[in-house]
Amino acid sequence: MTATAMTIAGSDSGGGAGIQADIKTFSALGVYATSVITAVTAQNTLGVTAVEDISPDAIRAQFKAVIDDITVHAIKIGMVSRSETIVAIAQELAIYKGPVVLDPVMVATSGDRLLREDAIEALITGLVPKAAIVTPNLPEAALLTGTPIAETQVEMVRQAEIILSAGASAVLIKGGHAGGGDSVDLLVDHTGVTEFATPRINTKNDHGTGCTLAAAVTAGMAKGQPIDQAVQNAKHYIQRALVAGKDLAIGHGHGPVHHFHQWWPA
């Protein structure tokens, strides 16, 4: 059977993040991509200039259209900017039994806020308990837990444990926003902590990094990989995409990673 995944996220008109990044990642990793668009953003490598949310009814209709016809082996949830969207997705997920990867997209790489303040609680209560893994970066983990941005691995683990207590099965806190020569991510579940460290890449082409990593984890889980293996493989993929993307000439700001580095050079 063909491995198939669904992305539930916003559309990035610049093509570097969101739905576009997820579909590219699924495709690059040999997984068939389906989608539910939650919002349309006007954005490019310089930032987000407009966001228009898709109605809850249209979100439900997209989900049902896919699920009624196609076997989906894993679902990734990205940008869900308001509580109405979150409620609609949570209701539809009640009938879904496969793994869910929740990437709590709250702030874009450009600094633009993508999740309304009043929707944070809905995200925690409605979607976190359904997640096989939650993949926040350091600022997102701080917002989810109501604590300062973690500065040490001990603080990262404490934040992950708070998210676990909200019902998630595992948490991958991404250390890309921290300092140091290595980017250190921590996978925390009820059995312990696993560290994934990779050399930090000096590049301005990092737009969509978080979306891409979470999508790669989803692709691995759609293929039946256990969470730790899916994370390890996803880290390897995003590292190569960042290295290959250093020479991409897309836009005037933070360009995208190179999702298809295996097939064509920058």
N, C-alpha and C positions, 0 to 999 in steps of 0.2 A: 504494500500500500504506500502511496506517495505521502511523505510527511507534509503536513499542512498546518499553518499557523494563522492566527488572526491578530491584527493590530487594531486597537481601539484608541484613536489619538486624533490630534489636530493636523491639518494640512499646512505644510510650510511651502509657500509659493517660491521660495528660493531653492528648494530641493535638498537642503542639507540636513534637516532634522524632521521630527514628526513622522507622519505617514510615509512620506517619501523615503526617509532614511530607513524606516522599518522594512518597507517593501524591498529596497535595495539589499539590505542585510539578509533578509530571508532568502532572497533569490541567489545571492552570492554564496550562501551556505547550503544550497540545494534543498530549500524548503519552499513549497508553494504558498504564496501570500494571498490572504483575504483581508478585508478591511472594513472598519466602521469609523466614519469620519465624525468627530465630535465638534469640530470648529474649523473655520477657515481663517487662516491668518494671512495678512499682507506683510511679508517679511523678506529680508534679504540678508546679506552678510553683515550689514551694518546695524540691523535691529528690526523690531516689530513696530509697524505703524498702524495696524488695525486688526481687530479680532471680531469675528461674527460667529456666534454659537449656533450650532445646529439644534433644531427642536428635539425634545425628548422623544416625541413620536417618531421622528425620522431616524433617530438613533436606534430605537427599538426595532423599527422596520428593517434597517440594514442588518442588525444582528440576526433577526429571525430569518431573513432571506438567505443568509449564509448557512446558519445552523440547520435549517430545514432541508438543505440540499447537500451540504459538504461536511465531511467529517473533519473537525478541527482538533488537532492533537495538542495544541497549547495556545494560550491567549496572552498577549502583551497589552497592558493598559498604560497609555501615556498621558497626554494632556486632557484633563477633564476640568475645565475652568470654573464650573459653578455647581452648586449642590443639586440642581434639577437634573443635570447630566449624570452626576454620580448616582442618584437614586434610580434613574432609568437603567443604568448599566448593572447596578447591584441586583435589581429585580430580574433582569434577563439572565444574569449569572446563576440564579437559583436553580436553573435547569442544566447547568454545565458542570460536568464532573472531572474535566481535565485540569492540568496545572495552569495557574494564572501567575504571570509576572507583572508586578505593579511597580512602574517607574513613576514616582510622584513628581511629575514635572510642575514645578512651582515658579521657577525663575529661569528665563532663557539665558544662554551664554552671554548675550548682550546686556543682561541685567534687567530686562523687561519682565514684569510680574505676569505670570500666566495662570495663576490660581487665585481666585478671590479669597480674601481673608475669611469670609463667612462660610467657605466651603471646606476649610481644613478639617473641621470636626466631622463633617459628612464623609470625607475621605477616610478618616481614621475609623469611624464606626461602620461605614458601608462597604469599603473595599479592602482595607487591610486584613480583616478576618478571612477573606476569600483568597488571599495571596499565598501561593507556595513560596514566593520570595518577593521581598520589597527591596528596591535598589536605589536608595537616596544618596545624593552627594552630601557633603558636609553641611552646607546651608539648608538643604531640604530636611536632613535629619534633625537639625536644630529646630526648624519650624514644626516638624511633626511631633517633637517631644517637648516643645516649650522650654528648651534649655539653650544656653549659649553654644555657639559653634565649637565643636570639639577641637582641642589642640593637641591631645595625646591619644594614643591607642586605647588607654583605659577609659577615657571619656567616650570614645567611639563605641566601645563595647557596651558601656552603660546606656547609651542612646539606643543601640540595637536591642538591648534587653527590654527597654520600654516599649519599643515597637513590637517585639515578640509578645509582650504581655497584652497587647491590643488584639492579638489573634493570628498574627502572621506565623508561618511555619519556619521561615528563615529570613535573614536580613543581610544584604550586601551593602555595607557602607563604603562608598567610594571616596578615596583620599586624594582625588585629583586637584582639589582646591588647597591642599596643604603644601608646605614647603618640603625641601629635601631633594636629594638626587633621585629618589625612587618614588613612584606613585604607589601607595600601599592601600589596597582594599581589604576589608575584613568581612569574611562570611561567618555570620553568627547564627547558630541554631540551638536547639535544646540539648545538643550533645557537646557543644564546645565552639571554639573559634579557629578558623583557618585563615591564614594570611596569604594574600596574593600580591607580590611586589614586582613591579616592572620599571625599567629605567624611564625617567621622565623625558618626554620628547619636547624639544624646544621648537615650537611651531605656532604660527597664528591660525593655522587651518585646523581648528578643533570644534567647529560648529557641528552639533549633532552627536558629539561623543557619547553623552549619556544615553540618548535614544538608541544609538547603534549598539552599545554594549548590552543594554537590556534586551534588544531585539535578538542579538546573537545568543544570549542565554535562552531566550524563548525558542529559538531555532534548535538549539541543542536538546531542550526538553521535548520539543515536538518529535525529535528523533528517538526519544526514549532514554536519553542520558540522565543519570542522577545529577542532582543540583551541583555538587562540587565539580564534577567533570564538565558540565555545561558552563559553569563559571570559568574554569580553567581554559577551556577552548575559546570562550568569548573574549577573555583577556588577551589571548594570543592573536585573535582576529583583529581586535581594535588596535593593538599595538602595531601590527603590520599596516593597518589602514592609516594610522597617524604618521608612521614613518614614510609611507608611500605618498601621503597627501601633502607633505611639506612642499613639494614642487608644483602642486596644483595652482593654477592662476584663475581663480573664480571670485569675482567681485573685488571690493576694495576694503573689506573688513575681515571678520573671522570667516575664512573659507571652510568648506566641508572636509571631512576625512575622505579618504579614497576607498569607497566601498568595493570597487571592482579592481583593486590593485592586482589581483591574480591574472586578469585578462588583458589589461592595457595600461601602459606606463603613463605617469603624469607628464 
